[in-house]
Amino acid sequence: MPPVWNVPYSAFVDPSGGRYDSMTVAIGHKSDKTGRVVLDCLREFVPPFRPASVVSEIAETLRHYKIQSITADRYAGEWVVAAFKDVGVDVAPCPVSASDLYLEILPAINSGSVEFLDHKRMISQFVGLERRTRSGGRDLITHFPGAHDDLANAAAGVFYVLTAGAVDVPYIGFTRHNIIGGPERPDVLSRADIEEWDRNR
Protein backbone atom coordinates (compact mmCIF):
# COMPACT_ATOMS: atom_id res chain seq x y z
CA MET A 1 0.00 0.00 0.00
CA PRO A 2 1.38 3.47 -0.80
CA PRO A 3 2.46 5.67 2.11
CA VAL A 4 0.20 8.43 3.42
CA TRP A 5 2.05 11.64 4.28
CA ASN A 6 0.62 12.17 7.79
CA VAL A 7 0.78 8.55 8.98
CA PRO A 8 3.74 7.38 11.13
CA TYR A 9 5.10 4.04 9.93
CA SER A 10 7.25 1.45 11.68
CA ALA A 11 9.34 -1.37 10.25
CA PHE A 12 10.71 -4.72 11.35
CA VAL A 13 13.47 -6.60 9.54
CA ASP A 14 14.24 -10.31 9.74
CA PRO A 15 17.86 -10.37 8.51
CA SER A 16 19.71 -13.17 6.77
CA GLY A 17 23.25 -13.85 5.64
CA GLY A 18 22.00 -14.59 2.12
CA ARG A 19 22.73 -18.32 1.90
CA TYR A 20 19.79 -20.23 3.38
CA ASP A 21 17.02 -17.97 4.68
CA SER A 22 15.23 -15.03 3.09
CA MET A 23 15.71 -11.51 4.37
CA THR A 24 12.35 -9.83 4.94
CA VAL A 25 11.02 -6.42 5.90
CA ALA A 26 7.51 -5.53 7.07
CA ILE A 27 6.17 -1.97 7.32
CA GLY A 28 2.96 -1.04 9.08
CA HIS A 29 1.03 1.57 11.02
CA LYS A 30 -1.65 1.75 13.68
CA SER A 31 -4.96 3.18 12.49
CA ASP A 32 -6.14 6.23 14.44
CA LYS A 33 -9.75 5.44 13.50
CA THR A 34 -9.97 1.71 14.29
CA GLY A 35 -6.95 1.06 16.49
CA ARG A 36 -6.07 -1.87 14.25
CA VAL A 37 -2.50 -2.57 13.18
CA VAL A 38 -2.26 -2.41 9.38
CA LEU A 39 0.47 -4.18 7.40
CA ASP A 40 1.27 -1.83 4.50
CA CYS A 41 4.33 -3.36 2.89
CA LEU A 42 6.04 -6.76 2.94
CA ARG A 43 9.16 -7.60 0.96
CA GLU A 44 11.14 -10.84 0.72
CA PHE A 45 14.64 -11.33 -0.68
CA VAL A 46 15.22 -15.00 -1.47
CA PRO A 47 18.76 -16.42 -1.25
CA PRO A 48 21.34 -16.47 -2.60
CA PHE A 49 22.04 -12.74 -2.34
CA ARG A 50 24.63 -10.26 -1.15
CA PRO A 51 23.44 -8.89 2.22
CA ALA A 52 24.86 -5.41 1.54
CA SER A 53 22.85 -5.11 -1.70
CA VAL A 54 19.65 -6.21 -0.01
CA VAL A 55 20.19 -3.80 2.88
CA SER A 56 20.49 -0.97 0.34
CA GLU A 57 17.23 -2.04 -1.32
CA ILE A 58 15.46 -2.21 2.03
CA ALA A 59 16.78 1.25 2.90
CA GLU A 60 15.21 2.62 -0.28
CA THR A 61 11.86 1.12 0.69
CA LEU A 62 12.17 2.56 4.20
CA ARG A 63 12.87 6.03 2.82
CA HIS A 64 9.71 5.75 0.73
CA TYR A 65 7.76 5.45 4.01
CA LYS A 66 9.89 8.10 5.79
CA ILE A 67 11.40 5.53 8.17
CA GLN A 68 14.90 5.97 9.52
CA SER A 69 14.79 3.75 12.62
CA ILE A 70 13.82 0.07 12.57
CA THR A 71 13.62 -2.95 14.85
CA ALA A 72 15.33 -6.17 13.81
CA ASP A 73 15.49 -9.78 14.84
CA ARG A 74 18.65 -10.37 16.88
CA TYR A 75 20.16 -12.60 14.17
CA ALA A 76 23.93 -12.29 13.72
CA GLY A 77 24.30 -9.36 16.09
CA GLU A 78 26.36 -6.34 15.14
CA TRP A 79 26.73 -6.83 11.39
CA VAL A 80 23.05 -5.97 10.96
CA VAL A 81 23.41 -2.75 12.95
CA ALA A 82 26.57 -1.79 11.05
CA ALA A 83 25.15 -2.63 7.61
CA PHE A 84 22.05 -0.52 8.10
CA LYS A 85 24.01 2.30 9.71
CA ASP A 86 26.07 2.51 6.49
CA VAL A 87 22.86 3.35 4.61
CA GLY A 88 21.57 5.80 7.21
CA VAL A 89 19.19 3.53 9.13
CA ASP A 90 19.32 3.00 12.89
CA VAL A 91 18.59 -0.51 14.19
CA ALA A 92 17.23 -1.53 17.59
CA PRO A 93 17.39 -5.27 18.34
CA CYS A 94 14.05 -6.82 19.23
CA PRO A 95 13.96 -7.60 22.96
CA VAL A 96 11.86 -10.76 22.52
CA SER A 97 12.21 -14.00 20.55
CA ALA A 98 10.34 -14.95 17.38
CA SER A 99 8.23 -17.36 19.44
CA ASP A 100 7.19 -14.52 21.75
CA LEU A 101 6.29 -12.38 18.72
CA TYR A 102 3.89 -15.08 17.58
CA LEU A 103 2.41 -15.39 21.06
CA GLU A 104 1.85 -11.61 21.06
CA ILE A 105 0.12 -11.48 17.67
CA LEU A 106 -2.10 -14.57 18.08
CA PRO A 107 -4.87 -12.85 20.12
CA ALA A 108 -4.89 -9.94 17.64
CA ILE A 109 -5.33 -12.31 14.71
CA ASN A 110 -8.18 -14.10 16.47
CA SER A 111 -9.93 -10.82 17.36
CA GLY A 112 -9.41 -9.19 13.95
CA SER A 113 -7.22 -6.43 15.38
CA VAL A 114 -4.61 -6.75 12.65
CA GLU A 115 -5.02 -6.21 8.90
CA PHE A 116 -2.70 -8.33 6.78
CA LEU A 117 -1.87 -7.90 3.15
CA ASP A 118 -3.23 -10.59 0.83
CA HIS A 119 0.14 -12.34 0.70
CA LYS A 120 -0.24 -16.09 0.21
CA ARG A 121 3.31 -17.04 1.18
CA MET A 122 3.15 -15.08 4.46
CA ILE A 123 -0.25 -16.55 5.33
CA SER A 124 1.06 -20.03 4.53
CA GLN A 125 3.96 -19.48 6.93
CA PHE A 126 1.61 -18.41 9.73
CA VAL A 127 -0.61 -21.43 9.12
CA GLY A 128 2.44 -23.72 9.16
CA LEU A 129 3.62 -22.65 12.62
CA GLU A 130 3.62 -25.24 15.40
CA ARG A 131 2.84 -24.62 19.05
CA ARG A 132 4.67 -26.85 21.53
CA THR A 133 4.88 -26.88 25.30
CA ARG A 134 8.42 -26.86 26.66
CA SER A 135 9.60 -28.08 30.04
CA GLY A 136 8.32 -25.68 32.68
CA GLY A 137 5.02 -25.25 30.81
CA ARG A 138 6.10 -22.34 28.57
CA ASP A 139 4.79 -22.45 25.01
CA LEU A 140 7.12 -22.38 22.01
CA ILE A 141 5.83 -21.38 18.58
CA THR A 142 8.07 -22.16 15.62
CA HIS A 143 8.04 -23.52 12.08
CA PHE A 144 8.24 -27.15 11.01
CA PRO A 145 11.77 -28.56 10.58
CA GLY A 146 12.98 -27.49 7.15
CA ALA A 147 10.22 -24.89 6.74
CA HIS A 148 10.57 -21.10 6.84
CA ASP A 149 8.88 -18.29 8.76
CA ASP A 150 10.80 -15.22 7.58
CA LEU A 151 7.73 -13.33 6.29
CA ALA A 152 5.61 -14.31 9.28
CA ASN A 153 8.39 -13.21 11.64
CA ALA A 154 8.65 -9.77 10.01
CA ALA A 155 4.86 -9.27 10.08
CA ALA A 156 4.62 -10.35 13.73
CA GLY A 157 7.60 -8.13 14.53
CA VAL A 158 6.09 -4.94 13.16
CA PHE A 159 2.87 -5.73 15.03
CA TYR A 160 4.92 -6.02 18.24
CA VAL A 161 6.68 -2.71 17.61
CA LEU A 162 3.36 -0.93 17.01
CA THR A 163 1.72 -2.34 20.12
CA ALA A 164 3.96 -3.69 22.86
CA GLY A 165 7.34 -2.59 21.53
CA ALA A 166 7.26 1.20 21.92
CA VAL A 167 10.89 1.53 20.81
CA ASP A 168 12.36 4.93 21.66
CA VAL A 169 13.81 6.82 18.69
CA PRO A 170 15.49 10.21 18.25
CA TYR A 171 13.03 12.95 17.32
CA ILE A 172 14.30 14.61 14.16
CA GLY A 173 11.54 16.92 12.93
CA PHE A 174 8.09 18.33 13.54
CA THR A 175 5.71 15.72 12.13
CA ARG A 176 4.38 12.49 13.59
CA HIS A 177 6.88 10.36 11.70
CA ASN A 178 9.41 8.56 13.85
CA ILE A 179 12.30 9.72 11.74
CA ILE A 180 12.46 13.44 11.39
CA GLY A 181 14.23 15.66 14.05
CA GLY A 182 14.83 19.31 14.58
CA PRO A 183 15.98 21.93 17.02
CA GLU A 184 12.65 22.12 18.88
CA ARG A 185 12.89 18.61 20.38
CA PRO A 186 16.40 17.20 19.97
CA ASP A 187 16.03 14.75 22.86
CA VAL A 188 15.01 11.10 22.65
CA LEU A 189 11.24 10.56 22.80
CA SER A 190 8.95 7.59 22.64
CA ARG A 191 6.42 7.32 19.82
CA ALA A 192 3.63 8.27 22.26
CA ASP A 193 5.53 11.44 23.25
CA ILE A 194 5.98 12.40 19.60
CA GLU A 195 2.33 11.89 18.76
CA GLU A 196 1.17 13.80 21.84
CA TRP A 197 3.47 16.72 21.05
CA ASP A 198 2.22 16.75 17.46
CA ARG A 199 -1.44 16.81 18.56
CA ASN A 200 -0.76 19.80 20.78
CA ARG A 201 1.19 21.83 18.21
C-alpha atoms as one frame of an Amber mdcrd trajectory, in Angstrom:
protein
   0.000   0.000   0.000   1.376   3.474  -0.803   2.458   5.667   2.109   0.200
   8.434   3.422   2.047  11.642   4.278   0.621  12.170   7.785   0.781   8.549
   8.982   3.736   7.382  11.128   5.105   4.041   9.932   7.250   1.452  11.681
   9.342  -1.372  10.251  10.706  -4.719  11.346  13.469  -6.601   9.536  14.240
 -10.306   9.737  17.861 -10.374   8.508  19.705 -13.174   6.769  23.246 -13.852
   5.637  21.998 -14.594   2.125  22.728 -18.319   1.901  19.793 -20.226   3.377
  17.022 -17.967   4.678  15.234 -15.031   3.086  15.709 -11.505   4.373  12.352
  -9.835   4.943  11.018  -6.422   5.899   7.513  -5.526   7.073   6.167  -1.975
   7.316   2.961  -1.039   9.078   1.033   1.573  11.022  -1.649   1.752  13.679
  -4.956   3.182  12.494  -6.140   6.234  14.440  -9.749   5.437  13.498  -9.970
   1.706  14.288  -6.953   1.056  16.492  -6.068  -1.870  14.249  -2.495  -2.572
  13.182  -2.262  -2.414   9.381   0.471  -4.180   7.403   1.265  -1.825   4.505
   4.332  -3.362   2.888   6.040  -6.757   2.936   9.164  -7.605   0.959  11.136
 -10.838   0.719  14.636 -11.327  -0.679  15.217 -14.995  -1.467  18.765 -16.423
  -1.252  21.344 -16.471  -2.601  22.044 -12.738  -2.338  24.629 -10.259  -1.150
  23.441  -8.889   2.224  24.856  -5.415   1.544  22.851  -5.108  -1.697  19.647
  -6.210  -0.009  20.192  -3.804   2.881  20.495  -0.971   0.339  17.226  -2.037
  -1.319  15.462  -2.213   2.027  16.778   1.248   2.904  15.214   2.621  -0.284
  11.864   1.119   0.691  12.166   2.559   4.203  12.870   6.025   2.818   9.710
   5.754   0.731   7.765   5.446   4.011   9.886   8.097   5.786  11.398   5.530
   8.171  14.903   5.973   9.517  14.788   3.752  12.621  13.817   0.073  12.574
  13.623  -2.949  14.855  15.328  -6.170  13.814  15.491  -9.779  14.835  18.651
 -10.371  16.883  20.157 -12.599  14.168  23.933 -12.291  13.723  24.300  -9.356
  16.091  26.360  -6.342  15.140  26.727  -6.828  11.388  23.049  -5.972  10.960
  23.410  -2.749  12.951  26.574  -1.789  11.053  25.155  -2.632   7.608  22.050
  -0.518   8.103  24.009   2.299   9.712  26.068   2.509   6.494  22.863   3.353
   4.605  21.565   5.804   7.213  19.186   3.529   9.128  19.315   3.001  12.895
  18.586  -0.506  14.191  17.229  -1.526  17.588  17.394  -5.265  18.342  14.055
  -6.817  19.228  13.963  -7.602  22.965  11.864 -10.761  22.519  12.214 -14.001
  20.554  10.339 -14.953  17.385   8.227 -17.358  19.443   7.191 -14.517  21.754
   6.294 -12.381  18.722   3.894 -15.079  17.582   2.411 -15.388  21.061   1.847
 -11.611  21.062   0.116 -11.484  17.672  -2.098 -14.571  18.085  -4.874 -12.845
  20.119  -4.892  -9.942  17.636  -5.333 -12.315  14.707  -8.177 -14.096  16.471
  -9.928 -10.819  17.360  -9.414  -9.194  13.952  -7.218  -6.430  15.379  -4.605
  -6.746  12.654  -5.019  -6.210   8.898  -2.698  -8.330   6.781  -1.868  -7.902
   3.146  -3.226 -10.587   0.831   0.144 -12.341   0.702  -0.240 -16.090   0.206
   3.314 -17.040   1.179   3.152 -15.082   4.456  -0.248 -16.552   5.326   1.056
 -20.031   4.535   3.956 -19.482   6.926   1.610 -18.407   9.729  -0.614 -21.435
   9.117   2.438 -23.717   9.161   3.621 -22.653  12.617   3.616 -25.243  15.404
   2.841 -24.623  19.049   4.665 -26.850  21.530   4.882 -26.884  25.300   8.419
 -26.862  26.665   9.597 -28.081  30.041   8.316 -25.679  32.676   5.024 -25.247
  30.807   6.097 -22.343  28.573   4.791 -22.445  25.011   7.121 -22.377  22.013
   5.827 -21.384  18.577   8.070 -22.156  15.619   8.036 -23.524  12.083   8.241
 -27.154  11.013  11.771 -28.564  10.578  12.983 -27.488   7.150  10.217 -24.894
   6.743  10.566 -21.099   6.842   8.881 -18.286   8.761  10.799 -15.218   7.578
   7.732 -13.334   6.295   5.609 -14.309   9.284   8.393 -13.207  11.639   8.648
  -9.768  10.012   4.861  -9.273  10.084   4.624 -10.347  13.732   7.603  -8.134
  14.526   6.092  -4.939  13.157   2.875  -5.731  15.033   4.922  -6.016  18.245
   6.677  -2.706  17.607   3.364  -0.930  17.010   1.716  -2.343  20.124   3.964
  -3.694  22.860   7.342  -2.592  21.534   7.261   1.203  21.916  10.894   1.532
  20.809  12.362   4.934  21.655  13.810   6.815  18.690  15.489  10.211  18.246
  13.031  12.953  17.321  14.297  14.609  14.163  11.536  16.924  12.932   8.092
  18.329  13.537   5.705  15.718  12.127   4.382  12.489  13.591   6.881  10.361
  11.698   9.406   8.564  13.845  12.304   9.722  11.738  12.463  13.440  11.389
  14.227  15.663  14.046  14.834  19.308  14.576  15.976  21.932  17.022  12.645
  22.117  18.880  12.893  18.614  20.384  16.403  17.202  19.975  16.025  14.748
  22.865  15.006  11.101  22.654  11.243  10.565  22.804   8.946   7.590  22.642
   6.415   7.317  19.822   3.633   8.274  22.255   5.527  11.444  23.251   5.985
  12.404  19.600   2.333  11.894  18.762   1.166  13.803  21.839   3.470  16.722
  21.048   2.217  16.745  17.462  -1.440  16.814  18.559  -0.756  19.805  20.784
   1.187  21.825  18.212
